[in-house]
């Protein structure tokens, strides 16, 4: 088993290295690829040093079994044929192929078997906010079909990459030091602020990030579910949070929901209001599951529930989900 990471120097690429090591992923060799900027960098994995190779149009992927790609949609589209030509399975973390009909969009807790039908040799990793949300939604869907979801997201700087996380740190320092605040990665200063825009606006007034949650959820869950989202960038460093309102065909009690979440794959129930126990991004960095709390019946609709979820955007929202897809494929051999 030979594995490649494309975009090895980025935040998600580095997370791939950590997760593959933590989970003792069954592999015999590792090859790292990157841009001209990162080519030549060296990283240690399982006690061995690996140098990042320049991603080029050649036969470098001839003997690669699985490639985790996280170098942006442009690179994924440009190099997809090179990656898959000789049978390599491309598990892509970008938005390049997510809504293509002949590319499965997979969250293993929800639709792992979709990964087995990949005519182009490509499996798409969903958007981070979608991944976290559908893991939680599937627990409720098993009780009663979900008709619609209203979502408000609270997305950390990590969603915009390693440089964005560094910028948030620096902005806090600049504000506290009374210095001018430098803004590069976001439209506005993020420190001590909220920015109610992630990605560009579309014609209907929703951003691309918000429309991803609508379209990707329907594809993953093979459902007519309706999702209306407002995505907000918040000055947290890592871990995305979501406030979810879910309407089902039949009433679902809080007790039923709690039991479903406690038994749900990839979920941890953290819901003890009396002791002020609920998921918070500050304390859940580096954790694999999606955490669920603040579960309650909606006051305006007998068939609706409200709850709160938190997950590590770089782990389950990106690299971990892709590795879990690969683990599923290996188990099916």
VOPADO-311079 format. One line per 10 residues: number of its first residue (from 1); for each residue x, y, z of N, C-alpha, C. Coordinates in steps of 0.001 Angstrom, whole numbers, plus 500000, padded with zeros to 6 digits. Example, Ala and Ser with C-alpha at 12.3 -4.5 7.8 and 13.67 -1.06 7.14 Angstrom:
# residues 2
1	513190/494310/507800/512300/495500/507800/513200/496700/507800  512850/497750/507080/513670/498940/507140/512900/500030/507870 $
//
This chain:
# residues 333
1	500851/498808/500000/500000/500000/500000/500887/501243/500000  500822/501997/498906/501570/503255/498794/500569/504406/498837  500845/505369/499686/499937/506493/499919/500630/507796/499573  499893/508709/498977/500417/510045/498675/499565/511100/499357  500199/512198/499740/499507/513382/500227/499869/514530/499298  498879/515116/498672/499087/516262/497782/498663/517516/498540  499588/518448/498683/499360/519611/499533/499848/519320/500940  500975/518656/501026/501467/518136/502309/501847/519223/503306  502180/520413/502826/502652/521470/503731/501532/522325/504303  500316/522164/503793/499192/522955/504291/498663/522428/505613 $
11	497709/523153/506190/497151/522769/507488/496519/521388/507433  495758/521100/506367/495123/519792/506248/496157/518724/505905  497113/519062/505061/498173/518107/504735/498947/517666/505962  499254/518601/506827/499944/518264/508074/499063/517426/508991  497756/517698/508950/496829/516895/509753/496759/515466/509220  496850/515306/507902/496909/513965/507335/498066/513175/507940  499229/513787/508021/500399/513099/508572/500148/512649/510008  499566/513535/510812/499311/513192/512215/498280/512069/512331  497214/512151/511549/496137/511160/511654/496593/509795/511153  497320/509759/510050/497815/508485/509535/498716/507803/510561 $
21	499493/508602/511283/500356/508039/512327/499541/507595/513535  498623/508440/513982/497811/508127/515160/496988/506860/514967  496453/506673/513769/495559/505550/513509/496292/504321/512964  497624/504421/512903/498443/503315/512402/497896/502812/511066  497680/503747/510160/497099/503433/508857/497962/502395/508143  497334/501345/507581/498106/500261/506958/498724/500671/505631  499997/501010/505658/500675/501474/504454/502143/501088/504523  502716/500929/503341/504125/500542/503250/505036/501695/502865  504467/502692/502196/505298/503811/501742/504444/505060/501648  505099/506198/501760/504437/507494/501724/505185/508411/500771 $
31	504429/509131/499946/505018/510115/499042/504296/511437/499251  505050/512514/499410/504492/513835/499653/504674/514711/498418  503622/515464/498082/503683/516370/496941/503249/517762/497364  503785/518767/496661/503406/520135/496943/503733/521056/495790  503504/522320/496010/503763/523338/494990/505251/523679/494961  505612/524562/494050/507005/525005/493979/507449/525630/495288  506501/526262/495996/506832/526904/497267/507191/525892/498354  506542/524750/498340/506771/523779/499410/507653/522605/498998  507907/522440/497713/508767/521344/497256/510145/521463/497905  510662/520355/498375/511962/520337/499036/511877/520344/500550 $
41	510734/520731/501097/510574/520678/502547/510588/519224/503010  511017/519010/504242/511124/517656/504758/510274/517492/506020  509585/516358/506096/508739/516052/507245/509026/514632/507718  508928/514439/509016/509173/513127/509604/507858/512418/509857  507799/511169/509412/506601/510340/509601/507038/508947/510013  506557/508512/511175/506936/507199/511728/508444/507017/511768  509123/508077/512185/510558/508007/512379/511394/508119/511120  510759/508304/509973/511479/508411/508709/511231/509772/508087  512262/510336/507472/512147/511663/506859/511718/511556/505402  510740/512396/505036/510233/512422/503666/510355/513842/503113 $
51	510771/513944/501869/510899/515243/501204/509728/515462/500256  509193/516674/500272/508066/517015/499422/508529/517136/497971  507870/516399/497094/508172/516452/495669/507285/517490/494991  507755/518041/493912/506965/518985/493136/505871/518225/492380  504639/518686/492503/503518/518091/491781/503615/518472/490313  503728/517470/489447/503920/517719/488025/503062/516768/487187  502925/517106/485908/502223/516236/484971/503191/515150/484486  503186/514033/485191/504073/512922/484825/503486/511614/485360  504319/510603/485514/503855/509290/485956/504153/509018/487432  504269/510076/488241/504604/509890/489651/503569/509057/490410 $
61	502345/509008/489913/501285/508295/490641/501039/506893/490102  501954/506393/489288/501774/505086/488661/501660/503964/489696  502401/504054/490779/502412/502999/491789/501747/503425/493097  500979/504513/493060/500288/504991/494264/498895/504359/494326  498526/503852/495496/497208/503232/495669/496135/504244/496057  496468/505127/497016/495518/506129/497505/496233/507473/497603  495592/508511/497096/496147/509866/497209/495143/510755/497927  495576/511365/499012/494778/512363/499717/495172/513728/499166  494239/514422/498533/494573/515697/497896/493926/516856/498630  494730/517833/498959/494251/519026/499653/495095/520225/499236 $
71	495071/520501/497932/495867/521604/497392/495002/522627/496674  493691/522569/496893/492783/523518/496265/492106/522932/495037  490933/523491/494716/490125/522971/493619/490844/523054/492276  491581/524123/492063/492291/524289/490799/493302/523182/490554  494093/522887/491563/495086/521814/491436/494423/520454/491277  493339/520243/492016/492642/518956/491919/492138/518719/490504  491535/519736/489912/491032/519597/488550/492182/519400/487555  493254/520155/487740/494369/520092/486798/495065/518735/486812  495197/518145/487994/496013/516937/488111/495199/515651/488309  493877/515728/488254/493046/514548/488498/493396/513399/487553 $
81	493580/513695/486276/493894/512631/485319/495244/512001/485619  496214/512822/486009/497534/512285/486353/497450/511360/487563  496620/511743/488538/496512/510956/489755/495813/509625/489524  494773/509622/488718/493909/508438/488603/494212/507554/487397  495099/507975/486532/495334/507277/485254/495678/505802/485441  496453/505489/486477/496928/504110/486660/496219/503389/487801  495051/503902/488205/494266/503182/489200/494331/503727/490610  495076/504799/490819/495116/505419/492142/493734/505975/492494  493306/505756/493738/492056/506338/494220/492359/507728/494780  491728/508727/494221/491923/510117/494638/490811/510505/495610 $
91	491178/510763/496868/490218/511237/497860/490475/512725/498030  489583/513513/497471/489846/514937/497271/489140/515806/498302  489901/516679/498922/489360/517531/499982/488890/518890/499481  488961/519129/498190/488552/520426/497648/487083/520376/497207  486612/521501/496678/485237/521593/496177/485123/521205/494711  486222/520744/494114/486280/520558/492660/485233/519608/492113  484977/518492/492796/484148/517443/492210/482927/517090/493056  482664/517814/494111/481658/517393/495083/480272/517178/494488  479878/518016/493566/478524/517910/493032/478472/517228/491666  479599/516671/491220/479600/515914/489976/478841/514601/490196 $
101	477937/514263/489297/477103/513078/489466/477908/511786/489502  479048/511744/488801/479842/510519/488738/480977/510500/489766  480894/511363/490779/481868/511369/491873/481112/511238/493185  481342/510167/493947/480656/510033/495239/481144/511071/496237  480208/511565/497028/480490/512534/498093/480209/511805/499400  481250/511569/500213/481131/510550/501249/481464/511064/502649  480588/510722/503586/480859/510805/505026/480618/509388/505553  481663/508658/505974/481522/507236/506270/480398/506888/507240  480100/507749/508202/479019/507462/509143/477647/507506/508475  477589/508083/507295/476301/508288/506611/476137/507436/505363 $
111	477146/507413/504494/476982/506775/503182/478280/506154/502691  478936/505394/503544/480240/504814/503211/480203/504006/501919  479109/503261/501704/479032/502385/500539/479078/503152/499220  478762/504447/499236/478845/505243/498001/480273/505284/497463  481263/505127/498350/482666/505193/497942/483062/504042/497032  482268/502985/497003/482600/501819/496191/482285/502024/494718  481465/503008/494401/481103/503308/493013/481747/504635/492621  482896/504545/491997/483679/505743/491655/484229/505595/490230  483411/505814/489228/483821/505574/487840/485028/506384/487396  485262/507508/488020/486423/508332/487636/487614/508128/488566 $
121	487459/507234/489546/488547/506999/490488/488677/508085/491533  487650/508936/491643/487682/510077/492559/486569/509937/493585  486900/510215/494842/485916/510329/495917/486065/511726/496505  484962/512434/496631/485015/513801/497152/484765/513828/498655  485555/514615/499342/485364/514883/500762/484467/516121/500867  483365/516071/501606/482456/517226/501652/483060/518434/502359  482331/519525/502292/482701/520725/503032/482676/520434/504529  483548/521108/505268/483704/520814/506694/482407/520980/507480  481660/522035/507223/480428/522263/507971/479379/521208/507639  479355/520774/506384/478419/519729/505988/478749/518416/506692 $
131	480019/518055/506729/480437/516804/507365/479936/516746/508801  480249/517781/509572/479855/517786/510977/478342/517687/511121  477625/518429/510293/476175/518477/510428/475533/517125/510099  475946/516491/508987/475266/515263/508590/475553/514113/509542  476720/514102/510187/476991/513067/511188/475939/513134/512296  475597/514368/512708/474568/514535/513735/473173/514262/513178  472905/514731/511973/471569/514562/511403/471207/513094/511196  472177/512269/510848/471884/510869/510579/471311/510172/511804  471719/510585/512996/471172/509976/514209/469674/510236/514330  469247/511436/513942/467820/511779/513981/467079/511165/512809 $
141	467704/511150/511650/467072/510595/510444/466654/509146/510656  467396/508405/511469/467069/507003/511728/465799/506852/512570  465397/507935/513251/464154/507908/514035/462984/508382/513190  463165/509514/512521/462122/510074/511665/462774/510910/510575  462229/510834/509370/462800/511555/508243/462838/513062/508518  463969/513677/508236/464150/515112/508441/463649/515869/507216  462739/516801/507435/462181/517594/506343/463023/518833/506060  463406/519538/507124/464177/520766/506905/465064/521066/508097  466117/521843/507814/467101/522235/508824/467396/523714/508663  467430/524425/509764/467951/525787/509791/469265/525736/510570 $
151	470324/526241/509973/471640/526153/510585/472297/527523/510667  472875/527814/511817/473762/528962/511972/475119/528409/512375  476141/528739/511614/477462/528198/511904/478363/529263/512522  479273/528789/513342/480242/529646/514021/481614/529062/513696  482208/529514/512584/483357/528855/511993/484672/529544/512363  485584/528736/512865/486856/529238/513369/487794/529631/512231  488871/530310/512594/489862/530744/511616/490485/529574/510879  490521/528408/511509/491134/527231/510902/490505/526883/509558  489247/527265/509362/488580/526977/508102/489206/527682/506920  489974/528721/507171/490648/529455/506098/492131/529115/506001 $
161	492568/528107/506760/493940/527625/506636/494894/528102/507716  496111/527578/507632/497133/527844/508655/497494/529327/508728  497573/529987/507587/497928/531406/507579/496838/532246/508233  495581/531834/508077/494480/532556/508708/494533/532409/510230  494893/531230/510707/495049/531027/512141/496166/531914/512691  497262/531988/511966/498375/532838/512382/497975/534308/512378  497161/534695/511389/496711/536084/511316/495831/536443/512506  494964/535529/512924/494116/535801/514085/494957/536011/515331  495953/535161/515549/496875/535335/516665/497499/536731/516627  497999/537098/515438/498699/538372/515297/497750/539547/515479 $
171	496521/539422/515011/495558/540512/515183/495240/540749/516653  495074/539681/517413/494843/539852/518852/496027/540578/519489  497244/540184/519114/498434/540835/519664/498466/542307/519283  498156/542602/518007/498189/543981/517536/497161/544846/518262  495964/544321/518453/494922/545082/519150/495347/545368/520580  495841/544362/521278/496224/544530/522683/497450/545432/522845  498271/545471/521798/499460/546330/521844/499182/547731/521326  497950/547978/520881/497601/549290/520356/498211/549577/519000  498532/548541/518254/499141/548713/516938/498069/548635/515843  498359/549155/514645/497424/548987/513528/497227/547504/513231 $
181	495996/547127/512927/495680/545723/512677/495812/545418/511192  496587/544388/510885/496820/543988/509503/495788/542943/509095  495120/543159/507963/494084/542247/507473/494487/541752/506090  494651/540439/505955/495005/539844/504669/494105/538668/504299  493882/537753/505222/493160/536519/504915/491636/536669/504950  491148/537699/505639/489704/537902/505754/489335/539274/505205  488047/539449/504944/487587/540734/504409/487723/541850/505436  487642/541485/506725/487733/542454/507811/488569/541865/508939  488891/542699/509902/489553/542206/511106/488669/541149/511761  489256/539998/512086/488496/538938/512732/488602/539002/514255 $
191	489735/539426/514758/489905/539516/516207/488853/540452/516811  488178/539991/517869/487121/540754/518546/485967/541105/517605  485737/540241/516607/484719/540564/515606/484052/539282/515112  482935/539428/514408/482270/538346/513683/482071/538804/512251  482268/537914/511303/482110/538257/509895/481035/537346/509296  479844/537883/508999/478744/537037/508511/478830/536749/507017  480014/536367/506575/480224/535978/505181/481374/534993/505110  481115/533814/504547/482172/532848/504255/481995/532434/502805  483000/532691/501990/482968/532519/500545/482151/533670/499931  481977/533625/498619/481338/534729/497901/479829/534556/497892 $
201	479117/535658/497692/477661/535611/497619/477202/535114/496255  476083/534400/496257/475469/533946/495013/474255/534817/494715  473599/534561/493606/472489/535410/493168/471310/535389/494137  471145/534315/494891/469998/534226/495801/470262/534854/497164  471435/535477/497331/471762/536139/498594/472501/535267/499579  472556/533964/499312/473327/533049/500154/474753/532966/499623  475684/532661/500513/477069/532482/500070/477265/531067/499530  478378/530861/498852/478693/529525/498345/478806/528522/499494  479362/528954/500611/479478/528073/501785/478097/527618/502248  477159/528530/502270/475797/528199/502702/475099/527280/501710 $
211	475343/527497/500429/474742/526642/499413/475376/525253/499398  476648/525166/499785/477273/523843/499917/476514/523002/500934  476134/523616/502042/475418/522870/503073/474074/522383/502553  473428/523174/501720/472144/522765/501123/472346/521603/500153  473226/521793/499180/473367/520821/498100/474076/519538/498542  475145/519670/499311/475921/518499/499708/475132/517596/500645  474356/518189/501541/473575/517387/502482/472591/516494/501740  471948/517022/500731/470974/516245/499952/471659/515082/499224  472850/515334/498694/473574/514289/497972/474053/513194/498924  474628/513574/500053/475159/512598/501012/474043/511743/501600 $
221	472950/512380/501996/471880/511674/502683/470861/511056/501723  471053/511267/500407/470112/510756/499404/468686/511145/499815  468507/512430/500027/467292/512913/500671/466793/514193/500017  465514/514462/500234/464923/515725/499787/464990/516792/500875  465828/516583/501876/465978/517498/503002/466282/518914/502507  465715/519904/503190/465952/521313/502870/466802/521934/503966  467863/522631/503575/468784/523238/504537/468937/524714/504240  468659/525537/505223/468870/526986/505104/469910/527388/506144  471037/527921/505676/472169/528175/506574/472620/529628/506529  473139/530087/507660/473868/531345/507748/475233/531012/508331 $
231	476278/531251/507551/477632/530867/507962/478416/532099/508399  478981/532020/509597/479644/533163/510210/481065/532776/510641  482033/533622/510289/483405/533430/510769/483534/534091/512134  484042/533331/513098/484161/533826/514470/485631/533794/514893  486000/534594/515892/487408/534707/516270/487896/533580/517188  487448/532358/516920/488008/531174/517565/489117/530643/516668  490068/529961/517261/491218/529505/516482/490896/528256/515683  490264/527288/516329/490033/525991/515694/488748/525389/516253  488079/524578/515456/486815/523912/515763/485621/524766/515346  484787/524187/514512/483558/524851/514071/482390/524440/514962 $
241	481487/525372/515201/480286/525119/515993/479066/525424/515135  477949/524759/515455/476716/524988/514707/475513/524932/515638  474597/525855/515429/473299/525830/516082/472302/525313/515052  471684/524163/515363/470819/523504/514396/469376/523425/514883  468448/523703/513992/467011/523537/514200/466544/522533/513171  465961/521428/513623/465651/520308/512745/464178/519955/512850  463478/519940/511705/462079/519536/511670/461952/518145/511055  461267/517243/511753/461087/515877/511295/459635/515620/510906  459395/514530/510174/458026/514193/509772/457170/513821/510981  457752/513077/511916/457062/512691/513140/457776/513315/514330 $
251	457076/513594/515414/457730/514187/516586/458841/513283/517134  459931/513897/517522/461050/513197/518168/461258/513830/519533  461184/513059/520571/461322/513606/521922/462791/513873/522235  463020/514691/523235/464383/514963/523681/465051/513669/524140  464305/512825/524829/464865/511553/525298/465282/510672/524127  464450/510632/523089/464800/509854/521900/466058/510413/521233  466122/511732/521139/467275/512371/520507/468546/512113/521298  468455/512233/522608/469632/511996/523454/470142/510567/523281  469227/509608/523267/469637/508212/523089/470274/508000/521724  469677/508622/520692/470215/508478/519341/471605/509081/519231 $
261	471807/510246/519813/473116/510887/519763/474149/510092/520574  473720/509544/521704/474661/508794/522557/475127/507512/521876  474294/506963/520994/474642/505725/520293/475115/505971/518868  475011/507206/518387/475337/507510/517000/476817/507363/516698  477109/506818/515527/478494/506644/515111/479156/508005/514896  480332/508172/515478/481078/509417/515322/480580/510563/516162  479694/510275/517130/479100/511313/517971/479425/511090/519449  479477/512187/520182/479585/512138/521642/478529/513074/522220  477691/512543/523089/476682/513359/523757/477336/514102/524916  477233/515417/524908/477757/516260/525981/476659/517262/526329 $
271	475720/516823/527132/474499/517601/527338/474030/517497/528788  474605/518331/529628/474235/518350/531037/474112/519806/531481  472996/520461/531135/472850/521890/531423/472985/522237/532906  472514/521346/533790/472581/521632/535220/474017/521842/535697  474957/521167/535051/476371/521297/535413/477138/522155/534408  476402/522874/533575/477001/523732/532552/477944/522941/531634  477514/521732/531290/478296/520887/530398/477660/520868/529016  478403/521371/528054/477967/521422/526670/479212/521596/525809  479169/521276/524539/480369/521373/523691/480821/522813/523506  482135/523020/523606/482740/524323/523336/484034/524120/522548 $
281	484270/524942/521541/485443/524731/520681/486774/524797/521413  486862/525610/522456/488127/525774/523167/488654/524458/523727  487733/523579/524123/488140/522373/524842/488127/521107/523989  487798/521220/522706/487631/520023/521888/488602/519952/520715  489633/520772/520731/490626/520731/519660/491319/519378/519620  491457/518839/518428/492155/517580/518257/491320/516346/518508  490031/516520/518797/489157/515385/519063/488555/514870/517752  488347/513567/517692/487805/512966/516476/486302/513150/516296  485482/512982/517341/484030/512963/517126/483429/514352/516937  482137/514333/516611/481300/515525/516659/480552/515477/517996 $
291	480583/516567/518731/479977/516629/520059/478626/517339/519977  477638/516817/520715/476268/517328/520646/475778/517707/522047  475155/518880/522143/474583/519314/523412/473449/520303/523205  472972/520891/524327/471871/521866/524305/470653/521326/523552  470301/520066/523761/469184/519436/523047/467869/519846/523698  466923/520326/522882/465649/520772/523431/464581/520777/522339  463330/520675/522753/462216/520773/521822/462054/522227/521381  461740/522399/520117/461469/523746/519623/460156/524254/520219  460121/525515/520570/458942/526091/521206/457824/526418/520224  458124/526408/518937/457126/526834/517945/456629/525703/517057 $
301	457230/524515/517191/456882/523418/516287/457052/522093/517023  455980/521340/517168/456028/520072/517898/456918/519040/517220  457136/519203/515939/457959/518250/515196/459401/518711/515028  459834/519636/515863/461174/520198/515688/462000/520117/516964  463310/519977/516760/464297/519971/517831/465341/521040/517556  465963/521519/518629/467105/522418/518505/468268/521803/519270  469460/521902/518710/470648/521410/519419/471897/522094/518872  473009/521842/519534/474274/522534/519283/475351/521487/519050  476188/521663/518026/477257/520706/517770/478597/521431/517605  479672/520740/517950/481035/521254/517792/481914/520126/517265 $
311	482754/520456/516297/483695/519474/515767/484967/520150/515295  486048/519389/515299/487332/519914/514839/487326/519964/513320  487358/521155/512784/487234/521355/511338/488384/520719/510566  489588/520747/511113/490731/520191/510385/490752/518671/510502  490221/518141/511610/490171/516686/511774/488932/516115/511081  487822/515990/511798/486643/515373/511191/486141/516179/510002  486303/517490/510040/485834/518321/508943/486695/518269/507707  487809/517530/507759/488694/517474/506593/489479/516160/506569  490667/516155/507187/491596/515038/507023/491065/513719/507573  490500/513746/508770/490024/512492/509371/488942/511839/508518 $
321	488012/512623/508013/486945/512054/507181/487529/511344/505969  488543/511966/505349/489175/511354/504172/489882/510052/504541  490577/510038/505667/491266/508820/506106/490254/507725/506435  489140/508093/507039/488103/507104/507334/487527/506495/506056  487419/507303/505005/486980/506778/503707/487975/505728/503216  489264/506057/503292/490296/505116/502850/490279/503840/503687  490084/503963/504979/490016/502780/505843/488838/501886/505454  487731/502511/505113/486557/501743/504676/486876/500970/503397  487530/501619/502424/487866/500952/501180/488777/499763/501425  489734/499920/502328/490670/498825/502628/489926/497648/503259 $
331	488959/497935/504130/488200/496855/504778/487350/496079/503782  486989/496725/502668/486114/496060/501692/486890/495138/500747  488203/495199/500778/489015/494377/499854/488967/492908/500287 $
//
